[in-house]
């Protein structure tokens, strides 16, 4: 029996460290995978602020990890300098972050179970005003990003600090994608973040954007789909969340 993605070349655009599982799933369904990260992840240039913040964790009630990268770049520093504070609860947006925290011995992490975004995390009872007012919250993240979590939690009476533990940067060369388009071998892209999508559009010249316009984009969040449509892209497929949702949409798609 022919696999559902046989003969299809699909580009996975996650940061390289997070791309392998989805790539393996696509390959397991017969697809040819090209990994082309739209976000390059690296340590912060000056780790001094992160190291200092680690020493102040005893005064925090909640530590929020924005992504698996936030866990991967902060937890070795934290546990290399001290034990995890007994009174500090961890929270994460996605289940990959929860699993990675568990690998460092951090259990009972707060996280949404259906939608995996800041809005869903903010809906949890443990993040309502009655639970966070007057308490200190630390958010581990990369450079920049959305301000929704901090703004909402401050509005609910929490004291919130950001700790930048890694840097995100955009790729500078789109030639691997251009070559795939020239050879007619790029069937679809999976886009996992709005920032990554912006990086892709900025990276491409006019012919490249025309190729992107004709390429199916599989995105796991309405916010990314809305941005794609606002950027003039029309072949946008909104999938279910996480790898399972992306794979279901790839398998169900009526390929031309």
Helices and strands as residue ranges (DSSP letters): E 9-12, H 16-28, E 32-35, E 40-43, H 48-55, G 57-59, E 62-65, H 68-81, E 89-92, H 95-103, H 118-122, G 125-127, H 129-132, E 136-142, H 148-155, E 159-169, H 175-182, E 188-191, H 194-203, H 206-213, E 216-219, H 222-230, E 236-238, H 242-252
